[in-house]
Amino acid sequence: MRAGKLDRSISIQTYGETVDDDGTVTAGWTDLATVRAQLIQGATDEFIAGYGEDHKTVLVFRVRWLDGVTTSHCVLYGDARLNIRETKEIGRRKGLEIRCEGVRNG
């Protein structure tokens, strides 16, 4: 994986609870890691579902190996929060391919 191709910045986030200094518990997304990534594929698919028209954005990123990334995490890319649908190991822990999906109704 060539460093020059990692020209995007993404944040991998996890959903959980955090406790501030006052002891207040807040649930929400927190950063697990911010990494450099290569955008492999980006597409928007339109299809008609039973509840109306739907636009689905599919993005595929390649990053250096990061242990513990699962489909329960999400990717923050620009202003978009994308659900992780699949992860694939590249080589023997050399890299990770992350397939993401964002859905926007209407």
VEXMISE-641760 format. One line per field, with one value per residue: z, y, x of N, C-alpha, C in turn; residue in three letters. Coordinates in pm, whole numbers, plus 32768, in hexadecimal, padded with zeros to 4 digits. Layout:
BEGIN
nc3 Z/...;
nc2 Y/...;
nc1 X/...;
cac3 Z/...;
cac2 Y/...;
cac1 X/...;
cc3 Z/...;
cc2 Y/...;
cc1 X/...;
rest Ala/...;
This chain:
BEGIN
nc3 8000/7F99/8025/7FB2/7F36/7FFD/802A/80A7/81D1/82D5/83E3/84C7/857F/86B9/8765/889F/8A06/8AB8/8BD0/8C6B/8D21/8DEF/8E22/8D7C/8CA0/8B4C/8A19/88D9/879E/8793/8743/86D1/863C/856A/8423/82FB/81B1/8080/7F83/7EE0/7E4F/7DF3/7DEF/7D96/7DC5/7D48/7D9C/7D9E/7EB3/7F91/8037/7FB7/7EE5/7EEB/7F3B/7F2B/7FA4/7F59/7FCE/7FB7/8074/809B/8196/8270/8339/8444/8574/85EC/8572/8524/84A5/8551/8579/84F2/83D9/83C0/82CB/8245/8260/8277/8316/8307/82F5/8347/8277/822E/8269/81ED/8200/8188/80F8/81EB/82F2/828A/8219/8214/8187/8178/8159/812D/8172/8139/8176/80E9/80FA/800C;
nc2 7F8B/80CD/81FB/82F3/82D6/82DC/83BE/8431/8489/83D9/8394/8293/8228/81D5/8168/81C2/81F0/830F/83A6/84D9/85D2/8622/8545/850E/8442/8408/83A1/8349/837B/833D/8382/8279/8254/832B/8326/8312/82E3/8233/827B/8194/814D/81F1/821E/8266/81D6/81B7/814C/80C7/8094/7FE8/80B1/819D/8274/8244/829D/821B/8231/81A9/8169/810D/80DD/80CE/8086/8092/7F72/7F45/7ED8/7E37/7EB6/7EB2/7E5C/7EDE/7FD5/8126/8200/8341/8425/8544/8601/8530/8417/82CA/817E/8058/7F47/7E6B/7DD5/7D91/7CDA/7D38/7C97/7C0F/7C93/7D86/7E51/7EE3/7EC3/7F83/7F7A/8054/80E7/81D9/8258/8313/838B/83DE;
nc1 8056/804C/80BC/8087/7F92/7EDA/7E17/7D3E/7C88/7BF6/7B16/7AEF/79E7/794D/7828/77B6/77B1/7818/78BA/78BC/7982/78D9/7844/7772/76C4/76DD/765C/76D8/778B/78E5/7A3C/7AFF/7BE3/7CA6/7CFF/7DD2/7D5B/7D0D/7C2F/7B7F/7A98/7971/781A/76C7/759A/7453/7315/71C8/7110/7029/6FD0/6FFF/70CC/722C/7378/74B6/75F8/772C/7869/79BE/7AD9/7C3E/7D23/7E44/7E96/7DB8/7D64/7C3F/7B63/7A12/78C7/7822/7880/78A4/78EF/796F/796F/79C7/78AA/7801/7776/77B6/773E/77EF/77FF/7893/79D2/7B16/7C3E/7D7C/7E81/7F61/7EFE/7F4B/7EB5/7D68/7C2D/7B15/79C3/78C0/777B/768C/754A/7448/730A/7209;
cac3 8000/7F8A/807C/7F61/7F11/8073/801F/80ED/8262/8309/8471/84E8/85FC/8701/87B2/892A/8A6C/8AF3/8C4F/8C76/8DA6/8E52/8E32/8D23/8C3A/8ACA/89B1/8855/8750/87B7/86E6/86F1/85F9/84F2/83CF/826F/8163/7FEF/7F55/7E72/7E00/7E25/7D94/7DCF/7D85/7D61/7D85/7DD9/7F1A/7FB7/8081/7F65/7EA2/7F4A/7F03/7F7F/7F81/7F7D/7FC5/7FE2/809D/80C4/8200/82AC/8395/84C3/85B5/8636/8529/8505/846B/85B7/8574/847D/83A3/83AB/8257/822F/82B6/826D/836B/82B5/8339/8310/824F/8220/826F/81B4/821A/8112/811D/8277/8346/8248/8207/822D/812A/81C3/8102/817C/8131/8175/813A/80F4/80C1/7FC1;
cac2 8000/8143/8269/8360/82BD/82F3/844F/845A/8474/83A8/8371/821C/8249/816D/819C/8198/8253/8352/83E8/8551/85EB/8631/84C5/8505/83DB/8433/833C/8383/8349/8370/8356/8207/8275/837D/82E9/8337/827C/8240/8263/8135/814D/8241/8215/827E/8182/81DC/80E1/80E0/8031/7FEA/812B/8212/8279/823D/82B2/81D7/8251/813D/8192/80A9/811A/807A/80C3/8037/7F15/7F78/7E65/7E47/7EFC/7E56/7E9A/7F2C/805B/8175/8253/83CE/8455/85C9/8615/84B9/83A3/8256/80FD/7FF5/7ECF/7DF9/7DF0/7D26/7CE3/7D3B/7C55/7BDF/7D0A/7DF6/7EBC/7EC3/7EFF/7F9F/7F99/80A6/8108/8245/8257/8391/837A/844B;
cac1 8000/80A0/8092/8055/7F06/7E85/7E05/7CC3/7C89/7B77/7B12/7AA2/79A4/7905/77B7/77BE/7796/788B/789E/790D/79BB/786D/7802/7700/76D5/76AA/766B/76EF/77FC/7969/7AA5/7B54/7C62/7CA3/7D67/7DDB/7D18/7D00/7BA7/7B85/7A1E/7904/77A8/7643/7536/73C8/72B5/7145/70EF/6F9D/6FB1/701D/714D/729B/73FD/7518/7681/7787/78F5/7A20/7B57/7CAE/7D74/7EA5/7E55/7D87/7D25/7BC2/7AF9/79A4/7850/77DC/78BA/7880/7959/794D/79BA/798F/7834/77AB/778D/7799/773E/784B/77B6/78ED/7A61/7B67/7CCD/7DD2/7EFE/7F61/7EF8/7F8F/7E53/7CDD/7BCE/7A9A/7951/7863/76FE/763C/74C6/73FD/7283/71CD;
cc3 8000/7FDB/802C/7F37/7F84/8081/8061/8182/828D/839F/8481/8573/8636/8754/8841/8988/8AA1/8B72/8C58/8D06/8E14/8E6B/8DDB/8CB3/8BB9/8A65/892B/8813/877F/8757/8720/86B8/8585/849E/8343/821D/80CE/7FCC/7ED7/7E16/7E43/7DC2/7DE0/7D80/7DA9/7D46/7DCB/7E39/7F3A/7FFD/8034/7F27/7F0A/7EFF/7F61/7F4C/7FB3/7F66/7FF7/7FFC/80B7/8128/822A/8316/8419/8502/85F7/85EF/84FF/84C6/84D3/85BE/84FB/8452/8392/833D/822E/8292/82BC/82D0/831F/8309/82F7/82F4/8249/822F/8236/81D2/8196/813B/81A9/82D2/830D/823C/8220/81C4/8173/8160/8157/812A/8180/812D/8154/80B2/8074/7F61;
cc2 807B/81B8/82DB/8350/82D5/8389/8484/8442/8449/838E/82F5/8233/81D1/81AE/8167/820A/828C/8398/8462/8564/85F8/85AF/84B3/84A0/840B/83C4/8382/8345/838C/8337/82E1/8221/82D3/8351/8325/82C3/829C/8221/820F/8144/81A5/823E/8237/822B/81B5/8161/8103/806F/803E/806A/81A9/8209/8282/8252/8272/81FA/81E2/816E/8120/80F0/80AF/80C9/8061/7FE5/7F5A/7F08/7E8D/7E93/7E97/7EA3/7EE7/7FBB/80A7/81C7/82E0/8401/84DA/85E0/859A/844D/8329/81D7/80A0/7F76/7E55/7E2A/7D77/7D41/7CE0/7D00/7C18/7C58/7D7F/7E6D/7E89/7F0C/7F0A/7FC8/7FDC/80C7/8176/824A/82DC/837C/83F6/8483;
cc1 805A/8067/8056/7FC4/7EA6/7E6D/7D86/7CD5/7BFE/7B85/7ABB/7A6A/795B/7897/77C1/779D/7819/785E/78F8/793C/7952/7822/7788/771F/7692/76C3/767F/7768/787C/79D0/7AF3/7BDF/7C46/7D1A/7D63/7DA3/7D1F/7C70/7BAD/7B0D/79B7/7892/7729/75E0/74AC/7372/7233/7126/705A/6F73/6FD4/70A6/71BD/731E/7462/75A3/76DC/7816/794D/7AA3/7BC0/7D01/7DE0/7E5E/7E32/7D37/7CA1/7B53/7A90/7930/77FE/7812/7883/78F8/7923/79A9/797E/791F/77DB/77D7/775C/779E/77A2/77FC/7810/797D/7AAB/7BFA/7D19/7E58/7EF2/7F70/7F48/7F31/7DC7/7C88/7B49/7A2D/78E6/77E8/76B9/75B7/7484/7376/7259/722B;
rest Met/Arg/Ala/Gly/Lys/Leu/Asp/Arg/Ser/Ile/Ser/Ile/Gln/Thr/Tyr/Gly/Glu/Thr/Val/Asp/Asp/Asp/Gly/Thr/Val/Thr/Ala/Gly/Trp/Thr/Asp/Leu/Ala/Thr/Val/Arg/Ala/Gln/Leu/Ile/Gln/Gly/Ala/Thr/Asp/Glu/Phe/Ile/Ala/Gly/Tyr/Gly/Glu/Asp/His/Lys/Thr/Val/Leu/Val/Phe/Arg/Val/Arg/Trp/Leu/Asp/Gly/Val/Thr/Thr/Ser/His/Cys/Val/Leu/Tyr/Gly/Asp/Ala/Arg/Leu/Asn/Ile/Arg/Glu/Thr/Lys/Glu/Ile/Gly/Arg/Arg/Lys/Gly/Leu/Glu/Ile/Arg/Cys/Glu/Gly/Val/Arg/Asn/Gly;
